[in-house]
């Protein structure tokens, strides 16, 4: 039985949620219809609006989120194009039963779990500089190798692009398996090639806005939120063998870390 979404929440909670949604929409850096489609998408993917649930009318959506009807119509068009909703003539718009399931990328701080997440992912090469100067490094990141191979790539999981990444790989490491490094995910292969010579991997994370290039390759609006992860891997001598600066889709990636609580 189809369940109208308008009856899914209590009146006071619904009003409070709607007010918060309107505030977020007004402060969004992306076009209003894109921001609204992202908000509705999150409601669907988090299960608040289940499969078969009927979406509010355009008039109701316009009232709930404080936007024009044309904005609500454009937002629904985005969701329909992505297969999340379906329109039934004379009945309304419903959450689709065959909505594609998106793979959430778990960026784990644990080395083995991180490698497991990368298993099966595919790199698509965009730019290569076979003899790049050493990248700029922070004072605590390590010492540079004499030269690096630079690669800009798109990473995909289940054909879904989730990351645009700039990779600097030390030339002496690349030379050990050039064909493999050109076609495979770099970090798992680095672990196989260098093994016990690796000392540590450090990561830093910040939220940014997608520029034109990143938006194009990740299928995002310009200005959409992305997570930038800077990842540095050093050997036992403190030489930086790998530096990767990745721009990750904010709606597809979860960054996990664990802090040990010291015992008193």
C-alpha positions as CSV (number, residue, x, y, z in Angstrom):
1,X,0.0,0.0,0.0
2,X,1.4,3.4,-1.0
3,X,2.0,5.7,2.0
4,X,1.6,9.5,1.5
5,X,4.8,11.2,2.7
6,X,2.8,14.1,4.1
7,X,1.5,11.9,6.9
8,X,4.9,10.3,7.8
9,X,5.9,12.8,10.5
10,X,4.2,14.7,13.3
11,X,3.1,18.3,12.7
12,X,5.5,20.0,15.0
13,X,8.5,17.9,13.9
14,X,7.6,18.3,10.2
15,X,7.4,22.1,10.6
16,X,10.8,22.2,12.4
17,X,12.4,20.0,9.8
18,X,10.9,22.1,6.9
19,X,12.2,25.3,8.5
20,X,15.7,23.8,8.8
21,X,15.6,22.5,5.2
22,X,14.6,26.0,3.9
23,X,17.5,27.6,5.8
24,X,20.0,25.1,4.3
25,X,18.6,25.6,0.8
26,X,19.0,29.4,1.1
27,X,22.7,29.1,2.1
28,X,23.6,26.5,-0.5
29,X,26.4,27.3,-3.0
30,X,24.8,25.2,-5.7
31,X,21.7,26.1,-7.8
32,X,18.6,25.9,-5.7
33,X,17.0,23.1,-7.7
34,X,20.2,21.0,-7.3
35,X,20.3,21.7,-3.5
36,X,16.6,20.6,-3.2
37,X,17.2,17.5,-5.3
38,X,20.2,16.6,-3.0
39,X,18.0,17.1,0.1
40,X,15.2,15.0,-1.3
41,X,17.7,12.3,-2.4
42,X,19.1,12.1,1.1
43,X,15.6,11.6,2.5
44,X,15.1,8.7,0.2
45,X,18.4,7.1,0.6
46,X,18.3,7.3,4.4
47,X,14.9,5.5,4.4
48,X,12.7,8.3,5.6
49,X,10.8,8.0,2.4
50,X,10.6,4.3,1.6
51,X,10.0,2.5,-1.7
52,X,6.4,3.1,-2.8
53,X,5.9,6.2,-0.8
54,X,4.1,9.0,-2.6
55,X,5.9,12.3,-2.8
56,X,4.1,15.6,-2.0
57,X,2.6,17.5,-4.9
58,X,4.5,20.4,-6.5
59,X,2.4,22.8,-4.5
60,X,3.2,21.1,-1.3
61,X,6.9,20.8,-2.0
62,X,7.0,24.5,-2.9
63,X,5.3,25.3,0.4
64,X,7.4,23.0,2.5
65,X,10.8,24.2,1.2
66,X,10.0,27.8,0.4
67,X,10.8,27.5,-3.3
68,X,9.0,28.2,-6.6
69,X,7.1,25.4,-8.3
70,X,9.5,25.4,-11.2
71,X,12.4,24.8,-8.8
72,X,10.5,21.9,-7.2
73,X,9.7,20.5,-10.7
74,X,13.4,20.7,-11.7
75,X,14.5,19.0,-8.5
76,X,12.1,16.1,-9.2
77,X,13.4,15.9,-12.7
78,X,16.9,15.3,-11.4
79,X,15.6,12.5,-9.2
80,X,13.6,11.0,-12.0
81,X,16.6,11.0,-14.4
82,X,18.6,9.2,-11.7
83,X,15.9,6.5,-11.3
84,X,15.0,7.4,-7.7
85,X,11.4,8.3,-8.4
86,X,8.7,7.5,-11.0
87,X,5.7,9.4,-12.1
88,X,2.4,7.6,-12.5
89,X,-0.2,9.3,-14.7
90,X,-3.2,10.5,-12.7
91,X,-1.8,9.2,-9.4
92,X,1.3,11.2,-8.5
93,X,5.0,10.7,-8.0
94,X,6.4,7.8,-6.0
95,X,9.8,6.5,-4.7
96,X,10.9,3.9,-7.3
97,X,11.3,0.3,-6.4
98,X,14.2,-0.2,-8.7
99,X,16.2,2.7,-7.6
100,X,19.9,2.0,-8.2
101,X,21.9,1.3,-5.1
102,X,25.0,3.4,-4.7
103,X,28.2,2.0,-3.2
104,X,29.4,4.0,-0.2
105,X,33.1,4.3,-0.1
106,X,34.5,3.7,3.4
107,X,37.8,5.5,3.8
108,X,39.3,3.7,6.8
109,X,42.3,4.8,8.8
110,X,43.3,1.1,9.3
111,X,45.7,-0.1,6.5
112,X,44.1,-3.5,5.9
113,X,40.5,-2.2,5.9
114,X,41.6,0.6,3.6
115,X,43.1,-1.9,1.1
116,X,39.9,-4.0,1.3
117,X,37.9,-1.0,0.3
118,X,40.0,-0.5,-2.8
119,X,39.6,-4.1,-3.9
120,X,37.8,-4.1,-7.3
121,X,38.0,-0.4,-7.9
122,X,39.2,0.8,-11.2
123,X,41.4,3.8,-12.1
124,X,40.9,5.8,-15.3
125,X,44.0,7.8,-16.4
126,X,43.5,11.4,-17.3
127,X,47.0,13.0,-17.3
128,X,50.5,11.6,-16.9
129,X,53.8,13.4,-16.4
130,X,56.6,10.7,-16.6
131,X,59.2,12.9,-14.9
132,X,57.6,15.3,-12.4
133,X,59.4,17.5,-9.9
134,X,58.9,16.5,-6.3
135,X,55.6,17.8,-4.9
136,X,55.5,20.3,-2.1
137,X,55.7,18.5,1.2
138,X,54.9,19.6,4.8
139,X,57.7,19.7,7.3
140,X,56.4,16.5,9.1
141,X,55.4,14.5,5.9
142,X,58.9,13.2,5.0
143,X,61.7,13.8,2.6
144,X,61.2,13.9,-1.2
145,X,62.5,11.2,-3.6
146,X,64.7,12.6,-6.5
147,X,61.8,12.4,-9.0
148,X,58.2,11.3,-9.3
149,X,55.8,10.1,-11.9
150,X,52.6,12.3,-11.7
151,X,49.2,10.8,-12.6
152,X,45.8,12.3,-12.5
153,X,43.1,9.7,-12.4
154,X,39.4,9.1,-11.8
155,X,38.6,6.2,-9.4
156,X,35.4,4.2,-9.9
157,X,33.5,1.7,-7.8
158,X,30.8,-0.3,-9.6
159,X,31.2,2.1,-12.6
160,X,30.4,5.1,-10.3
161,X,33.1,7.8,-10.3
162,X,33.8,8.7,-6.7
163,X,37.2,10.4,-6.7
164,X,39.5,12.5,-8.9
165,X,43.1,12.1,-7.6
166,X,46.5,13.5,-8.2
167,X,49.2,10.9,-7.5
168,X,52.9,11.4,-7.2
169,X,54.8,8.1,-7.2
170,X,58.5,7.9,-6.6
171,X,60.2,7.0,-9.9
172,X,62.4,4.2,-8.4
173,X,59.2,2.5,-7.1
174,X,57.3,3.0,-10.4
175,X,60.2,1.4,-12.3
176,X,59.7,-1.9,-10.5
177,X,56.2,-2.5,-12.0
178,X,55.5,0.2,-14.6
179,X,52.7,-1.6,-16.6
180,X,50.9,-2.5,-13.4
181,X,51.2,0.9,-11.8
182,X,49.8,2.4,-15.1
183,X,46.6,0.3,-15.0
184,X,46.0,-0.7,-11.3
185,X,45.1,1.0,-8.1
186,X,48.4,2.4,-6.9
187,X,48.3,1.9,-3.1
188,X,47.6,-1.9,-3.0
189,X,50.3,-2.4,-5.6
190,X,52.7,-0.2,-3.6
191,X,52.1,-2.5,-0.6
192,X,53.0,-5.6,-2.8
193,X,56.1,-4.0,-4.4
194,X,57.6,-2.4,-1.3
195,X,56.2,-4.6,1.4
196,X,58.1,-4.3,4.7
197,X,60.0,-1.2,3.4
198,X,56.9,0.9,4.0
199,X,56.8,2.7,7.3
200,X,53.5,4.6,7.6
201,X,50.6,6.2,5.8
202,X,49.3,9.6,7.0
203,X,46.0,11.2,6.0
204,X,44.4,14.6,6.3
205,X,40.9,15.6,5.4
206,X,39.1,18.8,4.6
207,X,35.8,19.9,3.0
208,X,36.0,21.9,-0.3
209,X,33.8,22.8,-3.2
210,X,34.0,21.1,-6.6
211,X,35.7,23.1,-9.3
212,X,34.9,22.8,-13.0
213,X,37.2,19.8,-13.6
214,X,36.2,17.8,-10.5
215,X,32.5,18.5,-11.1
216,X,32.8,17.2,-14.7
217,X,34.5,14.0,-13.8
218,X,32.5,13.2,-10.7
219,X,29.2,14.2,-12.3
220,X,28.5,16.9,-9.8
221,X,27.3,20.5,-9.9
222,X,30.1,23.1,-9.7
223,X,30.4,24.1,-6.1
224,X,29.0,20.8,-4.7
225,X,30.8,19.6,-1.5
226,X,33.7,17.3,-1.9
227,X,36.1,15.9,0.6
228,X,39.8,16.4,-0.1
229,X,42.1,13.7,1.3
230,X,45.8,14.2,1.3
231,X,47.5,10.9,1.7
232,X,51.3,10.4,2.2
233,X,53.2,7.1,2.4
234,X,56.8,6.9,3.5
235,X,59.5,4.2,3.7
236,X,61.7,3.3,6.6
237,X,64.1,6.1,5.7
238,X,61.4,8.7,5.8
239,X,61.3,9.1,2.0
240,X,57.9,9.9,0.5
241,X,57.1,7.1,-1.9
242,X,53.6,8.2,-2.6
243,X,51.6,11.4,-2.3
244,X,47.9,11.4,-3.3
245,X,45.5,14.3,-3.2
246,X,42.0,13.1,-3.9
247,X,38.7,15.0,-4.3
248,X,35.9,12.6,-3.2
249,X,32.2,12.9,-3.7
250,X,30.7,14.1,-0.4
251,X,27.6,12.0,-0.9
252,X,29.4,8.7,-1.6
253,X,32.3,8.7,0.9
254,X,32.5,8.1,4.7
255,X,35.8,8.8,6.4
256,X,36.4,6.5,9.4
257,X,39.0,6.9,12.1
258,X,39.4,5.4,15.5
259,X,41.0,7.1,18.5
260,X,42.3,5.0,21.3
261,X,41.1,6.3,24.7
262,X,44.1,6.2,27.2
263,X,43.5,4.4,30.5
264,X,44.1,6.3,33.6
